[in-house]
Amino acid sequence: MAEVRREQRHQVVVIGSGFGGLFGTKALKRADVDVTVIARTSHHLFQPLLYQVATGILSEGEVAPSTREVLAGQKNARVLFGEVIGIDLDSRTVTSQVLGRQTVTPYDSLIVAAGSSQSYFGNDRFAEFAPGMKSIDDALELRGRIFGAFELAELGATRGDNVDHLLTFVVVGAGPTGVEMAGQIAELAHRTLKRDFRAINTKHVRILLVDAAGQVLPPFGATLGAKTKVDLERLGVEVMLGAMVTDVDERGIEVAYKDGRVERIAALTKIWAAGVQASPLTKTLSEQTGAPLDRAGRIAVNPDLTLPGYPEVFVVGDMIDLDHLPGVAQVAIQGGKYAAKEIQRRLAGKPPQQPFHYFDKGSLATISRFRAVALIGKLRLTGFIAWLIWLVVHLTYLTGFKNRFTALLHWAISFIGRGRSERAATEQQIFGRTALSRLEHGTMDLVSGPNGHDGFAESIDAMVAERRAELEAQALDEIRLTDSGERGQPVR
Ligand SMILES: Cc1cc2nc3c(=O)[nH]c(=O)nc-3n(C[C@H](O)[C@H](O)[C@H](O)COP(=O)(O)OP(=O)(O)OC[C@H]3O[C@@H](n4cnc5c(N)ncnc54)[C@H](O)[C@@H]3O)c2cc1C
C-alpha cells in the first residue's frame, strides 16, 4: 500500500468525476489548494445523453470526455484512477484501488460526489437480462442488444420462424430516461431502419413502456405526463401503467396489475430505467458519523452539505438526502460549486455561506425528434419549442467545444436526415460484462497481481521467446522469397 505523505498546501480530495466532482474541481481552479480527483472511470459522463449512445445517435466519446483532458489546463488539479473502497474520517484519508493496487490519499477537505447506481429493488438478478442505463458499458451493451435483436429477427424471419419476441422491446420505468429510450426505439424502428431489412417489417415492432406508477413522468406533473403519454402512443409506444414488474429472464418479463392479473410478455430486449441507489460509500460515512440513510441509500447531510461532526467533509449530488432534492445534474453541479466556494472562504478566513439553496432551472425530457416536454418554474411547454430548449441546454452542458460540434452534426444526421452514425456493436459489448461477472474476482482474475506475474513470469517469458523465433523465421522466409524471385513460381 502506498505511504501517506502530508503536503504543505491545503489538499482537497474529490471523489467522482461526474457532475458534482467535475464542477466542484473546476470551481477550485484559482484557489490556493491542490485538488486530487479520484474516480473509477477515466472519463466524465454526461448521463442524460446515454440513451442516444444506446440507440446509435452519439458515440460514447461525445458524452464521455477524458477527465484528464478536461482538467489538463487546471494546474492545481490531478486525476487519480481508482475505485474508492474506504474513507477514514478520523485519519482524513481516502483509500482507492485499481486491480488490487491500493493507494491512500490524505486530505484536508473532502468532496464526496460518487453518485448513484441502478437499483433493481432487491432483484439484482434482473440486471443480466435487463441492463440499466448508468454507464458507457450499459449504453454500449444496450446498443448491441437493440441492433442485435433486429438482426436476429431478420435471420429468424428468413427461416420462417415466429420472431415476435425478438421484435418486442420493453422499457421498464416511465421517468425521463424510460420515456426518452422508448421514444428513440420507436423512431429507430419506424423511421431509421424501415428500409434496411428484407424479411422483417420494422414498423411492426412492439415497444412497451412499463411502470408501476399511474402516470408517465411523475416529476413533470399530471398535465405534462398526460401529454407525453399521448405523444408516445402516437409514436407507436404502448404505455402500460400500474404494471409492476415481478420477474425478468432471458425470454421475457412478467408484470402484475393492481387487479391481481399477471401477464407474461415475451421479449428478448428489456431495458431497466427504474430506480437508483446511492453509492455504497454513504454506508461507511453513515457508520462513522451516525447520519441516517434513506431507502435509496442517500445520506442526511447538514444544510451546508457537510457531515455531522466533520465540517471538512462535503457530500454532494445523487448521494444526499436533503430537503427532498431530486437526483438531477443541477443539484450535483450546484452542490459541487457550493462546496468549492466554502473551502475557499474558510481558507480566506471569511464567514460561512448561507445554507445550500438549490436553484431549480427546470426539467426537460425529449419524446422524439423535435418533440420534448419542459417544466421551467410555472411554465409548461411541449412540442418543438420545448425541444429547442432541450437542444440549447444540452449543447451548453456538453463538455468541450469538440463534443458540442460533433454532437450537433450527429443530431442533424439523425433528426433532419434519418441516419444513425453509431450503429456498430460488437459481441464483446453484449457479452463481455456477463463473462467478467462470472469470474470469481472479476477483472482481477485476468491480470497479474501488483507484485509482478505471480509465478506466471517463466511461462510468459517462454511463450514470448517461442513467438519471437517464429516471427523471425517468418520474416527470413519472406526476404528469401522476394530476393530469389520465387514468388509466383510453381511450388514443386
Ligand atoms: C440515463 C440518465 C439520464 C439522466 N437524465 C438527466 C437529465 O435529463 N437531467 C438531469 O438533470 N439529470 C439527469 N440524470 C441524473 C444526473 O445524471 C445525475 O443526477 C447526476 O449525474 C448526479 O451527479 P453526481 O455528481 O452526484 O454523480 P455522477 O454524475 O453519477 O458521478 C459519480 C462519479 O463518481 C464515480 N464513482 C462512483 N463510485 C465511486 C467509487 N467508489 N470510487 C471512485 N469513483 C466513484 C463515478 O465513476 C462518477 O465519476 C440522468 C441520469 C441517468 C442515469
The ligand as an ORCA input file, in Angstrom:
! r2SCAN-3c Opt
* xyz 0 1
  C     -29.788      7.777    -18.084
  C     -29.819      9.006    -17.217
  C     -30.423     10.154    -17.676
  C     -30.456     11.296    -16.883
  N     -31.035     12.431    -17.386
  C     -30.988     13.558    -16.658
  C     -31.498     14.770    -17.197
  O     -32.029     14.801    -18.321
  N     -31.383     15.896    -16.444
  C     -30.800     15.895    -15.217
  O     -30.681     16.938    -14.589
  N     -30.322     14.760    -14.681
  C     -30.397     13.594    -15.365
  N     -29.901     12.443    -14.843
  C     -29.377     12.465    -13.470
  C     -27.979     13.031    -13.407
  O     -27.167     12.458    -14.389
  C     -27.424     12.785    -12.015
  O     -28.275     13.381    -11.093
  C     -26.024     13.354    -11.878
  O     -25.148     12.681    -12.739
  C     -25.541     13.247    -10.442
  O     -24.256     13.758    -10.354
  P     -23.230     13.197     -9.277
  O     -22.003     14.009     -9.392
  O     -23.904     13.080     -7.968
  O     -22.964     11.702     -9.746
  P     -22.433     11.164    -11.126
  O     -22.552     12.174    -12.198
  O     -23.101      9.851    -11.313
  O     -20.895     10.931    -10.852
  C     -20.439      9.961     -9.961
  C     -18.954      9.792    -10.177
  O     -18.410      9.043     -9.111
  C     -17.631      7.984     -9.616
  N     -17.665      6.927     -8.608
  C     -18.731      6.259     -8.133
  N     -18.362      5.423     -7.142
  C     -17.029      5.572     -7.000
  C     -16.056      4.978     -6.153
  N     -16.376      4.081     -5.238
  N     -14.792      5.343     -6.309
  C     -14.427      6.273     -7.224
  N     -15.298      6.869     -8.048
  C     -16.579      6.526     -7.930
  C     -18.288      7.641    -10.949
  O     -17.401      6.945    -11.783
  C     -18.596      9.051    -11.446
  O     -17.450      9.631    -11.998
  C     -29.866     11.281    -15.606
  C     -29.272     10.120    -15.141
  C     -29.245      8.990    -15.934
  C     -28.589      7.744    -15.432
*
